[in-house]
Amino acid sequence: EELASWVEDKNYLLRHAATEALLGYVQSQAEIISRTLRLLDPLLNDSAEYVRRGHVLALRTMGRKHPQAVFDYVEKHLSSISERARESFLSVLSDPFAGKDPKQKGELLARLQA
């Protein structure tokens, strides 16, 4: 698939464009949330801030309709993330969607800040 190659591209602008494309796609195709999250995986520890911001925006937007999927995504990656990804996840969990489940948000935040 084209987007799968975009998220692995050397050009950070193309990687960022992939986050924008995925964002639009998931808003119209809710049933493919897990596939979209898998496509975002390579961008989790991206060195380009512009790409990481797109990654955060995509997760926040998905979380508004599918909070449990985003909580599960964060949980899945907690044991193998860089400091950059940790900061991104803290930003994702600061979005209002995360406040809908304060217990889960609190548990994830505690683990991220440990």
VENQUISUL-V106991 format. One line per field, one symbol per residue. ss: DSSP state (H for helix, E for strand, - for the rest). psi: psi as a letter, one per 30 degrees, with the letter a starting at -180 (. if undefined). burial: 1 if it has 16 or more other ideal C-beta (glycine too) atoms within 10 Angstrom, else 0. Layout:
ss->???
psi->???
burial->???
This chain:
ss->-HHHHH-----HHHHHHHHHHHHHHHHH-HHHHHHHHHHHHHH-----HHHHHHHHHHHHHHHHH-HHHHHHHHHHHHHH--HHHHHHHHHHH--HHHHHHHHHHHHHHHHHH-
psi->keeeeefflfjfeeeeeeeeeeeeefffiffgeeeeeeffeffegkfkeeeeeeeeeeeeeefefieeeeeeeeeefefhlleeeeeeeeeeffkfefffieeeeeeeeeeef.
burial->001001100001001111101110010000001001101101111100001101111111111001101110110010001000110110111010110000011001100100
